[in-house]
Amino acid sequence: MSEELNRSILKEADEIVNHRSEEKVRQYGPFGEGMERAAAICSGMTGKKFTAHDMFAALIALKFSRQSYNHKEDNLLDAAAYIGAWQNYINEKSKMDPELAGPDVKPDAPKRLVPPSNHT
């Protein structure tokens, strides 16, 4: 079986998110910081409060929207990578502030499908 047939979207997403070269970090900065900056820019543009969580959700939604029009593996790869990066962001932030930890870390926390948002 060829290498191309053996590859997995999840393995590729893991490679993108967790094994990025130093060059990519120097070029674009840390992923989570980029989402925080994008949220600040979006908030300034719209006058509404956006969070990094909102930005992750919006990018994933965009990829799923594109996928609904035209099946492209790249849409799914990007969505999987954004989901992995979002989980990394949540893990990183919850180490700094345990109140940000999700229900899998805080068993008594209410279950949610999306993170809390101040977006109105």
N, C-alpha and C positions, 0 to 999 in steps of 0.2 A: 504494500500500500504506500502511496506517495506521501511525503511529509505534509503536503498541502491538505490532503484528505484527513490526516491524523490530527491536525491542529484543532484547538478548541477556542471558541470565542472567549470563554472564561479565562483560559490560560493567557490569551493575548491581552485581555483587559487587566489581568494581574500584572503582566509585564509592563504595561503602560503606566499603571497607577503606582505599583510598589517597587518597580525596578528601573525607574527612569534614570537616564544617565545624568551625570552632573551638568553636562552641557545644557540639557533641557531645563534644569532648575535655574541655572545661570541665565538662560534665555528668557524664561517666563516667570520665574519665581516659584515659591512653594504653592501648590494647588489650592490649599485652604485659604492662604492669604489672598490669592487671586480672586477667589469667590467673595471674600470679605470686601475687597476693593470694588469688585463689580457691583455688589449690593449697595455700597456707598454711592457709587456713580449713578446707579439706577434710582436710588432714593433721591439724589440731587436732581435728576432729570424729571422725575415725576411728582416730587413732593410727598410721596408715600414712603413709609418705612419698609425697606426690604432687608432681609437677613441673608447670610451666606446659605442657610438652609433653603430659603426661597429660591436662590440662584441655582442650587443643585437641582431642586425639583423642577424648575423651569427648563433647564437644559435637558433633563431626562424626558420631560413632556414633549419638548421640541423634537427629540429623536424619535419618540413613539409616534408623533404626529406625521413626521416625514415617512416613517415606515408604513403608515396607513395608506399613503399615496403611492409609494414605490418601494417594494422590498429590496433593500440593499443591506448586505451584511455589515457594512460600515455603520449604519444606523444602530444596529443591535450592539456592535462592538463598543461604540461610543457610549451608549446607554449603560452597558454593563460597567464600563470604566468609570463613568460618573457615579454610579451606585457604589462601587468600591471606594472611590475617592471620598464620597459622602460619609461612608462608614468610618473611614480613617479620620476624617474631620471630627465626627462625633466622638470617636474614641479619644482623640487628642484633647478636645475641649473638655470632656468629662474627667480627664485626669487633672486638669487645672481647676475645675469646678464640679464637684460631684453632683450638684443640683442639675447639671445639664445632662447627666447620664440618662439613658433611655430605660424602658421597662425591663429589658433583658439584664440590666445592671442593677436596677432598683426594683425588686419584686413587688413592692407595694404601690408602685406608680401606675396610674391608669394607662391602659393600652390605647395607642393611637395608630392611625394609618399614616399620618404625616406629622412632622415635628410642629411644635407650637410656632405660631408666627404672629408678629405684631402688625402684619400687613392688613390694611383695611380697604 
